[in-house]
Amino acid sequence: MSTAKVDLHRLARVANTMIVALTVGSFLAGLYISFWFHFLTVFFLLLTVINFFYRYVQTRHTILRNFGVIGQVRYMLESLGPELRQYLFSSDTEERPFTRVDRAEVYRKAKGIDAAVSFGSLLEYGPTEVKLRHSMYPSPQADLEPFRLTFGEERGIENCFTLTKPIIISAMSFGALGEPAIRALALGALQSGIAMNTGEGGWPKHHLEEGGDLIFQMGTAKFGVRDGEGMLDEARLRELASLPAIKMIEVKFSQGAKPGKGGLLPKEKITQEISDLRGVPMGKDVISPPYHAECRDHASTLAFIQRVQEVSGLPTGIKMCVGSLDEVGELFAEMARRDIFPDYIAIDGGEGGTGAAPKPYIDSFGMPLLPALAGVDQLLRDLGIRNRLKVLAAGKLIGAAKWVMAMCLGADAIYSARGFMFSLGCIQALHCGDNTCPVGIATHDKTLQHGLVVEEKAERVKNYVEGAVHDFEELLCSIGVTHAGALNRSHLYIPPQSILAGEAR
């Protein structure tokens, strides 16, 4: 039995012939029947010119040369494909990198709506599924100890910084995000009592406007604290560290979405203001080097960390995505030998997000967060130096259950970027790098930013934090502990087939 099949070649030939025929026909109708047909003549004449250009003038697109305007329909459908799948065809659990269920939970928390669901989990329980272990005797809510984590206390410095909630807004620069989004996050952080990482966007002008606690991130290009040669300008770092809002410094060595490659800000997103704050030219992609020029081996890396600590006078951490636990172990051993430690290490999983990165880096580099975190924690314990620094975790940790899992494997606190983007209203349109974000978050287009009201979105950030922290506290009680520091690997069910059950190296 033969099946019906669309012959695109024949369809295109008919369509291309009909366009010309309709142009001529409407023109004659305008002459002999009614003047009003000339409006159709104008339309079909314009379509004929466009079709002629596609088929005989332009040379870049084979489909347009072969099929004309019918080929353009194909490009339109391809362009709309992600939106059509997202809203019409994808199930609640099959979208990537976050499912509709993931996003909906954050949306509901951000709006202060009960996030309870019915009829059981939509997840498939496979043989590698890691779960939290509940206790037969949950801890009373009244026995929970307030969360408290102090950075810099191991070195006994004067300017320690204390977290009172387990979550920090992860690195998102002004550049990757527009001004209203940055200000909404900063105001929401202030209202909810959490800290915010500035990202490597240079002098943190808009992060500073709302007055919250900030962690200044120094990327490999050292935007905001660089000299004319791209090296560290100690005077500029000292000036920035003296600002009351700057509580810690973070030296970024790599990030999960593109480890081994520097940051990227496409030229489409570089405004004059960004150019001034970063000290970079307009009209060119800004590509940070893949490493700090001062850091070429373990000894020089530790010397640079110590230098930043001494110049800033603030708690100073490092951020990295793990490629090899053996290599990271050598760095830790060097820390122990030299007695030089960062105040924290932020481990970014290979599943981390970004505004722009080459696909091979997003897909093929970086250890997943949980095995990397477990490996780092074990290395520090084996060397007897786990008590010399804090460990932070980042990588798709948008909900309290994932926070607890990360803490069971060694994290002291959590970074999240995309959870906060969802709280602002991100719809996962995946246009972060081309300045066309439809909800005004990852764009500098004023018309697209118009819909993002800073005060309204700041309230949603605050709601999200309060809702997620409430869940976090309830989970601690269900596990049977009274504070986050009591969590350990025994509180996880790890099946034998899981990557966490074997050697993480």
Secondary structure, DSSP 4 states (H G I P E B T S, - for coil): -------HHHHHHHHHHHHHHHHHHHHHHHHHT-TTHHHHHHHHHHHHHHHHIIIII--S-HHHHHHTHHHHHHHHHHHHHHHHIIIII--TT--SSS-HHHHHHHHHHHTT------SS--S---TT--EEPPPSSPPPGGGPPPP-EEESTTTT-SS-EEESSSEEE----BTTB-HHHHHHHHHHHHHHT--EE--S-SS-HHHHTT---EEEEE-TT-TTSB-TTSSB-HHHHHHHHTSTTEEEEEEES--TTSTTS--EE-GGG--HHHHHHHT--SSS-EE--SS-TT-SSHHHHHHHHHHHHHHH-S-EEEEE--S-HHHHHHHHHHHHHHT---SEEEEE-TT---SS--HHHHHHSS--HHHHHHHHHHHHHHTT-GGGSEEEEESS--SHHHHHHHHHTT-SEEEESHHHHHHHT----S-TTTT--TTSSS---HHHHTT--HHHHHHHHHHHHHHHHHHHHHHHHHHT-SSGGG--GGGEE--TTSGGGS---
